[in-house]
Amino acid sequence: MWIGTKKISEAIVKDNGSIFGTRRKDLTTGETVFYDLKVDQKLLPSPPQFLSNPKYSQVYVLVHSDIAEDGLGGYSYYQTVAKGSSTASLYSVEKQYLSEQYAIKDHFKKNTLVRPVNDVTVDSIELFSEVKGLKEGDKIVLRTHNDTLRVNAVQRIITSIKKVETEDSTKWKVSFSKGAPLSSFKNIAAKRYAAHVASENKCK
C-alpha cells in the first residue's frame, strides 16, 4: 500500500510536525525500536507489511506493532528498506541467494539503526540529521548503498556520539566497535548454491 492514500496518510503519526526522519523509542516491553514511519493502529488496525512512497521512491517494511490493550490500538513502526536509484533495486537479487529462504526479521531488526555507507568496515560515520534518543550502547547496522536486502550488512555497537558544529553545518559523528555479519544468510546461500552447481555439473 502507498502512503498517498487518504486512509494511510491520516494514520501516519507526525513527530515534531513531520512524518519523516529516523527516530528511536523505548517500548513499554523494555525493547527499543528505530523507525522511519509511525502508524496509528486506531486508524489503521491491520497495518500492511510494506508501505511505499512513490513520490520519493521509498519502500518501508513493518518491524514492530504494539499489542492493543483494553481494546485500544497502539502504534505500528516501519523502517525504510531503501530509496530507489540507478544503482539499487528492490526487485533484483543475486542468483545464488535464491537457493535459500530469506527471513525479513533477520535482516530488518527493530532495535537497530541502519545507515547505508560506501564501506561497512569504517570505524565511524557522520549523520547530517540528529536521531533523537540515540545513545551509546545502541546497535547500528551498516550496509552498502546497493545492498537493499542487507545480506552483506554488519552490526556494530555505538561507542560514542559527538555533535560537530561549524559555521556552515551541524553533524553528529557516530563511532562504533568492531562488528559482525548481521546474519549467516549469505554464507548458507552461497554454500547451498555451490553444491547445486556442483551437482548439475556432475550430471552433464
C-alpha positions as CSV (number, residue, x, y, z in Angstrom):
1,M,0.0,0.0,0.0
2,W,1.2,3.5,-0.7
3,I,1.2,6.3,1.8
4,G,-0.6,8.7,-0.6
5,T,-4.0,7.1,0.0
6,K,-6.3,9.0,2.4
7,K,-6.6,6.1,4.8
8,I,-2.8,5.7,5.1
9,S,-1.9,9.4,5.2
10,E,-4.4,10.0,8.0
11,A,-3.0,7.1,10.1
12,I,0.7,8.2,9.8
13,V,1.8,10.0,13.0
14,K,3.8,13.2,12.9
15,D,6.7,13.7,15.3
16,N,7.7,17.4,15.8
17,G,5.4,18.3,12.9
18,S,6.9,15.9,10.4
19,I,6.3,12.2,9.4
20,F,9.8,11.8,8.1
21,G,13.1,11.2,9.9
22,T,14.6,8.3,11.9
23,R,13.5,8.1,15.5
24,R,14.3,5.9,18.5
25,K,11.7,4.8,21.0
26,D,11.9,2.7,24.1
27,L,8.8,0.5,24.3
28,T,6.9,-0.5,27.4
29,T,8.2,-4.1,26.9
30,G,11.7,-2.9,27.5
31,E,12.6,-3.2,23.8
32,T,13.9,-0.4,21.6
33,V,12.7,0.4,18.1
34,F,14.2,2.6,15.4
35,Y,11.6,3.7,12.9
36,D,11.1,6.0,9.9
37,L,7.3,5.9,9.9
38,K,4.8,5.5,12.7
39,V,1.2,4.5,12.1
40,D,-1.7,4.8,14.5
41,Q,-3.5,1.4,14.8
42,K,-6.7,3.1,15.8
43,L,-6.9,4.5,12.2
44,L,-5.2,1.5,10.6
45,P,-5.9,-1.6,12.7
46,S,-4.4,-4.0,10.2
47,P,-1.2,-2.4,9.1
48,P,0.3,-3.9,5.9
49,Q,3.8,-5.4,6.0
50,F,5.0,-3.0,3.3
51,L,4.3,0.7,2.6
52,S,5.5,2.7,-0.4
53,N,6.1,6.3,-1.1
54,P,6.4,6.6,-5.0
55,K,7.0,10.3,-4.7
56,Y,10.4,9.7,-3.1
57,S,10.9,6.2,-4.5
58,Q,10.9,4.7,-1.0
59,V,9.6,1.4,0.4
60,Y,9.1,0.7,4.1
61,V,8.8,-2.6,6.0
62,L,6.9,-3.2,9.2
63,V,9.3,-4.0,12.1
64,H,7.0,-3.8,15.2
65,S,3.3,-3.5,16.1
66,D,2.2,-2.7,19.6
67,I,-0.2,-5.2,21.2
68,A,-3.5,-3.4,21.8
69,E,-4.6,-3.2,25.4
70,D,-8.2,-2.7,26.7
71,G,-9.4,-2.5,23.1
72,L,-7.3,0.5,22.4
73,G,-4.9,0.4,19.4
74,G,-1.2,1.2,19.8
75,Y,1.2,2.0,17.0
76,S,3.0,0.2,14.2
77,Y,6.5,1.1,13.3
78,Y,8.2,0.9,9.9
79,Q,11.8,1.1,8.7
80,T,13.0,2.2,5.3
81,V,14.0,-0.7,3.1
82,A,15.8,1.6,0.6
83,K,15.4,4.6,-1.7
84,G,15.2,3.6,-5.4
85,S,18.1,4.7,-7.5
86,S,20.0,3.8,-10.6
87,T,22.4,1.5,-8.6
88,A,19.9,-0.1,-6.2
89,S,16.8,-2.0,-7.0
90,L,14.3,-3.6,-4.5
91,Y,13.4,-6.2,-7.0
92,S,16.8,-7.6,-8.1
93,V,18.9,-10.2,-6.2
94,E,22.0,-12.3,-6.9
95,K,21.1,-15.7,-8.3
96,Q,22.9,-17.6,-5.5
97,Y,20.6,-16.0,-2.9
98,L,17.5,-17.6,-4.5
99,S,18.7,-21.0,-3.2
100,E,17.9,-20.1,0.4
101,Q,14.8,-18.9,2.2
102,Y,15.2,-15.2,3.2
103,A,13.8,-14.0,6.5
104,I,12.9,-10.4,6.8
105,K,13.0,-10.5,10.6
106,D,16.7,-11.5,10.5
107,H,17.7,-8.5,8.3
108,F,15.3,-5.8,9.4
109,K,15.6,-5.7,13.1
110,K,13.5,-3.2,15.1
111,N,16.3,-2.5,17.7
112,T,18.9,-1.3,15.2
113,L,19.6,1.9,13.5
114,V,20.5,1.4,9.8
115,R,22.7,3.5,7.6
116,P,24.0,3.0,4.0
117,V,27.7,3.5,3.6
118,N,30.4,3.1,0.9
119,D,32.4,0.8,3.2
120,V,31.0,-1.3,6.0
121,T,34.4,-1.6,7.7
122,V,34.6,2.1,8.7
123,D,35.0,3.0,12.4
124,S,32.6,6.0,12.3
125,I,30.1,7.8,10.2
126,E,28.6,11.3,10.1
127,L,24.9,11.9,10.5
128,F,23.6,15.1,8.8
129,S,20.4,15.0,10.9
130,E,20.0,14.0,14.5
131,V,18.5,10.7,15.5
132,K,16.5,11.7,18.6
133,G,17.3,9.5,21.6
134,L,20.3,7.7,20.0
135,K,22.8,6.8,22.7
136,E,26.0,4.8,23.4
137,G,25.3,1.1,23.5
138,D,22.7,1.2,20.8
139,K,23.1,-1.1,17.8
140,I,23.7,0.1,14.3
141,V,23.7,-1.8,11.0
142,L,25.9,-0.7,8.1
143,R,25.1,-1.8,4.6
144,T,26.4,-0.7,1.2
145,H,24.1,1.5,-0.9
146,N,23.2,-1.3,-3.3
147,D,22.7,-3.9,-0.5
148,T,19.0,-3.3,-0.1
149,L,18.4,-6.8,1.3
150,R,21.2,-6.3,3.9
151,V,22.8,-9.7,3.1
152,N,26.3,-8.2,3.4
153,A,25.5,-5.9,6.3
154,V,27.4,-5.8,9.5
155,Q,26.1,-5.0,13.0
156,R,28.0,-2.7,15.4
157,I,27.7,-1.2,18.9
158,I,27.8,2.6,19.2
159,T,30.6,3.7,21.4
160,S,30.3,7.5,21.1
161,I,28.2,10.3,19.6
162,K,29.7,13.7,19.2
163,K,28.0,16.8,17.9
164,V,30.2,18.7,15.5
165,E,29.2,22.3,14.7
166,T,30.8,24.6,12.1
167,E,29.7,27.9,10.6
168,D,28.1,26.0,7.7
169,S,26.6,22.9,9.2
170,T,25.9,20.7,12.2
171,K,26.7,17.0,12.1
172,W,26.8,14.1,14.5
173,K,29.9,11.9,14.5
174,V,29.0,8.3,15.5
175,S,31.7,5.9,16.3
176,F,31.3,2.1,16.9
177,S,33.0,-1.1,17.9
178,K,34.2,-3.8,15.5
179,G,31.2,-5.6,14.1
180,A,30.0,-9.0,12.9
181,P,27.8,-10.1,10.0
182,L,24.1,-9.2,10.5
183,S,23.1,-12.8,9.5
184,S,24.5,-16.0,8.2
185,F,22.2,-16.0,5.2
186,K,24.9,-15.0,2.7
187,N,27.2,-17.9,3.6
188,I,24.5,-20.5,3.8
189,A,23.0,-19.5,0.5
190,A,26.5,-19.4,-1.2
191,K,27.3,-22.9,0.1
192,R,23.9,-24.3,-1.0
193,Y,24.2,-22.7,-4.4
194,A,27.7,-24.0,-4.9
195,A,26.5,-27.5,-4.0
196,H,23.7,-27.2,-6.5
197,V,26.1,-26.1,-9.3
198,A,28.5,-28.9,-8.5
199,S,25.6,-31.4,-8.6
200,E,24.5,-30.1,-12.0
201,N,28.0,-30.3,-13.4
202,K,28.2,-33.9,-12.4
203,C,25.1,-34.7,-14.4
204,K,26.5,-33.2,-17.6
